[in-house]
Amino acid sequence: MINPDNLIINSWWSKPAGWTNDIKNGISITHIPSGIIINWEGERSQYKNKAVALKLLGKALLDSRTFLI
């Protein structure tokens, strides 16, 4: 379980050039103790992007522990 106190979560939205209504919601999660930063904007929903970014952060933390052992 990742301690929420160890995270900095930033979000943004961007609209591509042109006359489209396609808005991307991005999320950036920084894990303070390890310095790992995950950026994700693959989904249209910010909630889905946050869920994916947290999963990726968990995998990255497990991988970093594997290399430290």
ABEGO torsion letter per residue (X at the ends): XBBAAABBBBBBBBBBBEABABBBBBBBBBBAAAGBBBBBAABABAAAAAAAAAAAAAAAAAAAAAAAX
